[in-house]
Each structure stands twice: as C-alpha cells, then as structure tokens.
C-alpha cells in the first residue's frame, strides 16, 4: 500500500519547492520546483504574490508526479515562506501591489524613525524582541503609508508571504508565532500583537491574521477550491506554517523537544546564523525571533552572501570556486546595502590592494568579507545562548552549515578556516521544505514536529573536523568592518 504523504512547501525569495515526504519515515519521495521573479532597482525588491501561488501549484504538481504516489495518499500540507515581506490585499484577497520583500531597503528611513519614536533599539527589543531595520514588516508598512497612501488606505488585509499562501489553502487568515515575530508588531513574549506599535504605524489590528499557538497547528481543512487547483484531496490538514528560518530549524531537529543552543549558519541569498534556545534574546544586535514550537530563535541576517560573491566572480571573469585566500586585500561585498551591520545604504568596499594582488585573491577576499561578517554575528548569537564563543565548549560545538553555499567547496573551506570550528553539513538540501513537511505531519497527526524531524533524521550529515583558525585574517577583516561606517559606505 502506498504511504501516507505530507507536502512541505518552501516559498523562498527565488523559488518554490514542494517536498513530498513519507509521513511515517520522513523519506523524501520527490521535490517539485518552480522559479520566482524578483524585480526592482535602487533598493527596491518586489514580487507578485500571485506568482507565488502559481509557483506553489506548479511545484506541488511536479513533486507528486515525480513521487509517483496517488494524490489520495496526501494527508497534510504546510508552507514555510520568506520572512518579513509585506503583502497588501483588497477585500477579495487580491494583492493591491507587488509584495515588498525582506531585502527591499527603501524602508531604511522609516525603520530609523520608528526606532527613535519608541525610545531606541533597546526599548523595541524589550517590547517585541527586535529593533526595526529596513527588512522588517513594520518599516515596510510605514514606507507604504508615506509613499503610496492610496494603496495603504485601500488595504483590507495585511499578510506575510507564508500567511498569504496558507490563506489560499485553508481560506483562513492565520499565521504562527515564528513568522509573526519578524514583523516588529508582534510581541512573542506576551503572545499578542503590540497595540502601541500598531497605533504608532497606523495599522488596524483587524487587518492582521490570527496567531496560531504553533506552526503545526491545524488551521483548517484544504478548501475544495484549493484542492482542485492543486490536485489534492479536499479536507486534508493545513498547518499554520511558519517562516523559512523557523522551518529550517524544525528540519534540523532544533527546538524544545530537540537540540537547543546548537548554532546554524545558512549560506544563501542572505547569510544567517540562528539557534533554538530557551533564553529570551535581549540585544538589538540580533533579531529576537520565536521558534515555531515555543522556543526562541535568535537570528542575525546579512543581506550579502552567495549572490554578492557570485557577482564579484562574474565581474572578474572567474568561476565561483576559482578563488584563493585574499592576502592583504579586504573586500566587503555589501552590494545591496547591509543589515548586520545595519548599513542599508552601504556599497561594496575594497581595500589593501597591492601590485601582487591577483584576481583569484580578490574573489577569495569577497568570500572572506561575507564570511567574517556572518561569523561575527555568530559570536553574538552564542553569547545570547549563554555560551562564551572563545570557550572550548562553544568552539567544539559543531556549526551546522546549510543553504546553497554549503555545497560549494570554497564556501566550506572559507568557513572552516575563518571559524576554526567543526562543521556538520546535512545531507539534505531541502531543510526548509522538510521542516514544513514535519509541520504538516504534526497538523495531521497531532505529534510534535521537532520530535518527528528528529526521528526522521532529516538533519543528519557529514561532520568535518576543525582546522586551525586564520585569526590574523579574521581580525584584519573585522577591523575594516568596524571602521567602515555609514559615512564611508553610504
């Protein structure tokens, strides 16, 4: 008899992936894929939410076809989506304009003004866990009010990307604490939207979705209309879903029922570090997110990672792995502004050139600049988890390396050399989709998704021992980052 199947959807910045997973064993049966289009110049980054829905339909159909299991065996579905994006809908649930994506930096002035309006970064961190930066949804809503007041005035519903897709599946306006914690208007410590923040940004609470207790909460059955569009059985469980980073944590088995205080470094369009912990983050240096299962998920995000380094390789006419250590050259590839450090108007910076500097070293310097930027954030993350980053216990804890960059030889070598830490590289490249599948299975069965993912062993992988840390390069690049403030980069 064919297995019961759950579908985990990862709707990211660049594409949608739909993982068809055996609900009992966690075996990945197939992954369907469909691309997204991102538009915008001069700091703008936008996508049509309807294209996400079309991509979801395409990816689910492709996954089911490849899995060669009857659609009647599917028992649940959940969506993990890119965080922070602002989706403004009319009264019929149709987008009024393209979504403002997380990496749209036009809202940087609004983020700064909001930060000041409530008493500074520390005050925001105490209230909602994070201080506003250009990425967060509150700053984007404020930008929309100031720059497109007619659209803001016509908005009948405000959604995050994963909320928009979940509503298309279940016909219910629902989100989860994990993704909601990235808006800066949801106080996950209190488990409620912050009315003072909503008043500050002129956002009516009635425009927002209800917050389910966890991302695995069954928010409704798949509607007949969605079932017809997807070729799935009507009535199957639709989970609340969550943000992409929260879903990856589930896929790795991180949470209150799994591993706590184990750091993850994700190398994708952005570079992120995060860990599930019981400690409430209390520093504006990190985003104080919630995990989807009730734990905290402190996270730091850099805008410039694999795409920025690939751009440098293209400018130099080199293959992405045609690199060597940068020597004296330091290249900070802040091509899209930067979030950590908070320099939304930043441009790239190159210093330390010599007659002997080679193109391969320049490319290596781009890898190093991106890697040191995110590793400095890792040190702060470990402190929030109650660990001294220089202590043997913390240094010996494997750093889980995920994302597209985790498959790149030069990325792996650079992270090993500049961190001096052991690495664990999971076998699966679809951790976000697998995490979403575990949420779907939780919604269908009532089981804890982190416990399921741990039993599925979706986070297993290859361990690489530490190598001697290149402390000189780390400190040299770090000194340049410290000197490179807004006056120099903006």
Secondary structure, DSSP 8 states (H G I E B T S, - for coil): ----EEEEEEE-SSEEEEEEEETTT--EEEEEEEE---B-STT--EE-HHHHHHHHHHHHHHHHHHHT--GGGEEEEEEEE-SS-BEEE-TTS-BSS-EE-TT--TTHHHHHHHHHHTTSHHHHHHHHSS---TTSHHHHHHHHHHH-HHHHHH--EEE-HHHHHHHHHHS--EEEHHHHTTSSSEETTTTEE-HHHHHHTT--GGGS-EEESSTTSEEEE--HHHHHHHT--TT-EEE--EEHHHHHHHHTTBSTTSB-S--EEEESSSEEEE--BSS----TTSEEEE-TTSSEEEEEEES-SHHHHHHHHHHHT--TT-----TT-EEE--TT-BTTTTBTT---EEE---TT--HHHHHHHHHHHHHHHHHHHHHHHHHHTT--TTSHHHHHS-EEEESGGGG-HHHHHHHHHHH---EEEES-S-HHHHHHHHHHHHHHH---HHHHHHHHTTT-EEEE------HHHHHHHHHHHHH--HHHH-
